[in-house]
Amino acid sequence: MPLSTFESIEATLPPKWLTRLESLVAHIPARPWGSPGYPLVITSSNFGIGHILAYHDSKVDEHLEYAQAHTSVEKICKHFGWRHSASILSHACVSADVGMLHASRLLHKGAAREVLVFSFDFLSPFVTGGFHSLKILNSAYPAPYANQENGSIGLGDGAAFVVFSKETARFRISHQNLANEMFHMTSNQPDGAGFRNALSRIASDIGPTRIWVKGHGTGTLDAGKLEAQAVAAVLPEAPLVSWKGGIGHTLGSCGLVEINIAMEAMIHGQVPGTVGTTGPTWDPNVRTQPFATREFHGAVLSSNAFGGAHASSLLTDTSLVD
Amino acid sequence: MITRYIHSIQTTGPFENIDPALVKEFKSGFPPLAARRMTRLALLIGKCLDGISILPDDSVIYATTFSETMCLEAYLDSFPNPSPLMFQNSIHPSGLEQVLIARQQPVSEFLPFAGRRHVMHAALIAACTTDKARQWVIASEEQGTWLTEKGCGSPTDFAFCIGTSDSPEQAIGKITWDPEASDASPDDLLAISTFTLFQHASARHKVASYCDSLGRVLIEWIA
C-alpha cells in the first residue's frame, strides 16, 4: 500500500520533491551551513533515484541532473544556499540513523559548533516497483506487530532534520549504536539473535532506566515478530510502538522523521500508539493506544534495514531527567 | 588532530572493459550459490578483500559514487516487471554487503558513504572519528554501459581497501585529520573522488585534501 503524501509519485521537472522541501527548510536555524564549524550531513536511501527511471523511459537528459546521490545533494545545496561540503551517507532504511551517528562524532571530535543532519526520501515508481517485486507491498494497510497471517508495509514520503549542538538543549541523543547481521540481503537471522544482540548493547549501556521503545515496525510479518519478541526479551518493562501504520515507512529518512515525532510526543506528554494495529500482537508489550510519557525517562529509538542492519539510540527529555 | 595508522592496502584493478574470464575467476572466492547472485561490483570488492580478516568489532567504512551501475541498468531494463534481485542488489551499499553476507561476516559498525567531490574525505574522517580500534576504508566503482556514457557511471572497474588502526606499530602510513583547518593550502585537493584516492594510494603518494566544514585530511606513507 503506497502511502505517498502527495498526489503523484511520477518524477517531474523540476522535481516537486525539491519544492516540497522548501517548507521544511524554512524551519532550519539560519547558520552558514557547509562552512567551517557548521558541517552538513545529508542522508537518504533514494536521493533522486526516481529520475533515473524517468530518464530511462523518456530520454530527457535533465532527469539525470537529479538522479544520483551527489547530483541531487548538489541541487539541494544550491537551492537552499548551503555550501556543498556535505557528508553523504546512505544505508537503506538506517540511513538517517547512521547520519546522526556520524554527525555526533563530528561534534564530539571538535569539527563543529553545530551539525545539520538532513534527510529526504520521496516515493517513485523505481522504489515502489522494487518493493512490490519483493512481495511485501500489497493491498493491505500495515499493521505493525499484529499477530496475523500476512504482513504488509506502507511506504511514505518523508523528510526531516535535526541540529546537533554541544550546547545544552531540551532533547539529548545518546548511546547511538549500530549492528549489522550480514545474514541475508532481505531477511534477519530467523532465531532473532540479530535483534536481541543489537538491543542488548543499548540495554546494557542505559541500565535500569524507565524507557519506552519506538521500534522499526514496518508491518512485515517476520521482522515485526522478531523485533517485538526481542524487545520483550531484552527490555521487558518497555512498551513498544511503531508509527509506520500512520505515516508509512519513510525509508532511509525514517530515523529522522520518527525522532521528530518522538520529541513532539515528549513535548505533549503523550506517545502515539501503534496505528493500524487492532488485534492480537506478537507480544503484550506492543501498545496500540496512546500512553503518557510522564513515567518514562526517555525512549529507545530503533531502525532496521536490508542486510540485517540495526540502529538504536536513546532520546531523553532533559527537562525531566536533569 | 586525530591520527590513524595505515597497516595495509589492497587494490583490484583498474580494469577498462574487464575480461569476463577474470570476473568468473573472482567468483571462485565465494560459494557457487552466492557467487551466481553477486554483482560484478561485489565480486571486485570480494577480490580486493581476499585474505583480509574483518573482525565483528571493527569499523567498516564504505565509499562509492556510482555504486551498482550494471545492476542498476539491469533493474531499469526489467520494468514494467521489476526484478526483485536487481532491486535489492541495486540499493546502496549492496556491493560490500553482498560480500559480507556471502562471508556471513557480521559487523558492529558499517558506515556507507555516497557522493562525489568529498566522498573519500568524509570516509577517511569516519575512520578518524570512530571509537573502534580497527578501521577498514573500502571503496569501489564499476564501469557501466549507457550510464557511464551519460556520466552516471565509472569509466573503469576498481576497488581498494585501506586497513587502519590506532596503533603505530608496523604501520606503513598514516592518516591525519585536522578538524580545525579552516583554509585550504595550495597543495590541498579540493575534491577527492574514489578513483583519485585509488590512484594516490596505489602509488603511495602523499595526498592532502581540504573540505569546507570538514577540515584537512592528510595521508602520508612511511618509507
Interface residues (C-beta under 8 A of the other chain):
Chain A: G34 S35 P36 G37 Y38 P39 L40 S45 F47 I52 L53 H56 D57 D61 L64 A67 Q68 A69 H70 V73 R83 H84 S85 A86 S87 I88 L89 S90 H91 A92 V98 L101 H102 R105 L106 H108 K109 G110 A111 A112 P125 G129 G130 F131 H132 S133 L134 K135 L178 A179 N180 E181 M182 F183 H184 M185 T186 G194 F306 G307 G308 A309
Chain B: I2 T65 F66 L72 Y75 L76 D77 F79 P80 N81 P82 S83 P84 F87 Q88 N89 S90 I91 H92 P93 S94 E97 Q98 L100 I101 R103 Q104 Q105 P106 V107 S108 E109 F110 L111 P112 F113 A114 G115 R116 R117 H118 V119 A122 I125 A126 C128 T129 T130 K150 G151 C152 P179 E180 S182 C211 D212 S213 L214 G215
